[in-house]
Every structure is written in C-alpha cells, then in structure tokens.
Amino acid sequence: MAKKVLIISTSLRGGSNSEILAKECEKGARDTGCDVEYISLKGKELKFCIGCLSCLSKGSCVLKDDVPEIMAKVKEAEVIVYATPVYYYEMSGQMKVLLDRLNPLYQTDYAFRDIYMIATAAEAEESAFDKAYNGLQGWVDCFEKATLKGIVTGAGIGDANDAPNHGDAMKRAYELGRKL
C-alpha cells in the first residue's frame, strides 16, 4: 500500500521558493508511487490560537476557520512535509499558527510518524535554518509517536521564483520526495 504523504506549503508569497521546492518534493514522492496530497496555506483562513485549551476536552477547536479541514488531513497522513520560508531566522508566522492550532491532535490516534521540513532563506549560511528547525522539533516532541527526520534547505534563495536557479536545492527536494 502506498505511503500517505501530506505536503503543506506555508508561504503566502507569489513565486514562493519554499513552495517551488515543496512541489519538487511532491514530484519525487509521486514518482515513487506515494499517495501525495499537497496543501498551500494561500487563501486559507487561520486564526490565532487563543490558548483556551477547550480542544483538549472537546477534541476540536472553538475557532471557526480552515484549520479543521487541514487538521483532518494531518491526522491521517503517515508522513508530513512542512515547507516554509525563513524570516528573521524563524519559520513563517503562518506555519507557527498552524502548528499551534493542531493542538487537538495531541490526544488522538494520529497516523503521522515521519516529519520533514523544507525551508528557504535569503541568508546564505546554513545556520539560518537552525531556529526554524528547532521550532518544528518542539512541536514534534509533543507527539511521541512522531520523529523529525530531516530538512532540505535552500540557502541564498531570496528573489521570488529563484529556486529553479539552485539545482542542488531542487535535486535535494526531489530526492526527499523519492525517499518518503
């Protein structure tokens, strides 16, 4: 049976480089026969978590937006790949909001086990990704059946639609998809 993969692009930018790499990952996963679903947060409404913790007793969030639909897909996926641009050495705000809002999954029988990150940054140093990756590690640590398995980085990719000019990053994103 094909592995169920969910790729979530958290960038809202037109010509998003992290999204371009996420699409390349999707291509690699499809080429190996994975059951892949791709979600972009563009056009989605994500409200900030208000910290009421009602989700832990009710099993769902009191806020009404697009998160429950995304959450259902996250819960059923075996592998999740989060793609994010890195702003000020951290994951995008949209990604952080989504991670916070996935709190109702904490006490469920979620299917995900392997978590990956794809990230791009204008900064050319690989250390630019450390805080974003550590932030995702903090979320994964709360789900004891899940493991953060790795990251594909695109350092020094700043201008919109620049990722295809970085063949090494494109290849790593495709190869990540193939190994999922």
Summary of the structure (lengths in Angstrom):
residues: 180
radius of gyration: 15.5
end to end distance: 13.4
largest distance: 48.5
contacts: 590
relative contact order: 0.22
helix: 42%
strand: 21%
